[in-house]
């Protein structure tokens, strides 16, 4: 994947993970705005057209945001998450914790939950 980076090696432009507009849309926004001495569209009109805030339009026009130019480099794609799992914390007695650990820990708990949710379908076929 080719992305633009600044002199510090950080992603800029549409390659940045939080970018809302593409580089082409930023160029169109600047073209729609027109020259500084005789702007064709206001910040409000541009914000509505591109669905961003007026302050973001102002920052783009003044060069405070998306004003950097960089070089394109090859960067590997972001790593996908290994699993769709989250951490869950519960308070249980020492005896319950010992039972969970003895039976296989988280894997055992997950199998119990899967088993119970499979049985939790009512007469209409809807899961509770």
N, C-alpha and C positions, 0 to 999 in steps of 0.2 A: 504494500500500500504506500503510495507516495503522498507525503504531507509536507506542509510548509513549517519550517522552524525558524525561530529568531536566533540571534547570536549566542544565546545561552542554551540552545537546544530544546527549548520549550515549543510545543505546538502552537501555531497561530492560525487565524483565519478559519475556514470551514473544517479544517482538520482538528480543531480543538474540540474536546468532548462536550463543551457546553454551548457550542455555536448554534444559533437559531437560524441565521441567514447564510446562504452560500455566498461565495465570493462574487458570483455573477449578480446575485440579488443586491449586494452592497454597491456594486458598480451602477446598477440600475437606479438604486435609491439616490446615489450622488448625482446621477444624470437628471433624475426627476426633480431634484432640489434646484438645480440650475446654479448660475454664478452667485457669488456672495453679495454682490451689489444689487442684483435683481433676481431674487429667488422666485421660481415658478410655483412651488408648493410649500405650504407651511409644515412645521414639525407635526402638527396634529393630523394633517391630511396624509403625510407620509407614514405616521404611526398607524393610522387606520388601514392604509393600503397594505403595509407589510406586516401588520399584526404584531407590532412591538411597541414598547412604551415611548413616549415623547422624549424622555431623557436618553434612551438608547439611540434614537434618531439624532438628537443633538450631539451626543458623544461621537457617533460615526461621522457626522458632518464636520465637526471641529477637529477630528483626528485623534481624539482621546481614546476611542475604542476602534478596533480594526484598522488602525493607522500604520501598523508595522508592515514592513516588507521583509520577506525572508527567502531562504533557499529551499528547494524541494529536496527531500531525502527519502530514502526507503525506510519505512518503519514496519515492523511486524504488526499484524492485526492483534487487537487486544485478546488476551486469553479468556476463553469462556469459563464460566464457573464450573467447577468439577461436579458439584451436586446441587440440587435444589433443596438444600436442607438448612434449617435454622437452629439456633440453640434455644432450648427451653429449660427453664429452671423451676423446680417445684420443691416445696417443703414437705418432707415425709419423715416418718419416724425412723429411728435407727434400724428397727426390725424390717421395715418396708425396704429401706435402702439395701440391706443385706440380701433380701429376697431378690431384688432386681439384679444386683451384682452376681449372685449365685446362678441366676438363670440366663445370663448373657448380656446384661446391661441394656444399652440403648437399642440394639438390634432386637432383643426380646420384647422390649416395650413397644417398638414399632410394629412387630408382628401381632401383638395383642391388639393394638389400636386398629390395624388393618382388618383383623378378624371381626372385631366388634362393629366397625363401620360397615362391613359387608352385610352384617345381620341387621343393620339399622335402617332397612328399607321397609316402608309401610305398605299397606295394601294397594295404594295407587302407583307404586313403583317410584315414589319420590324419596330421595334421601333426606333424612332429618338433619 
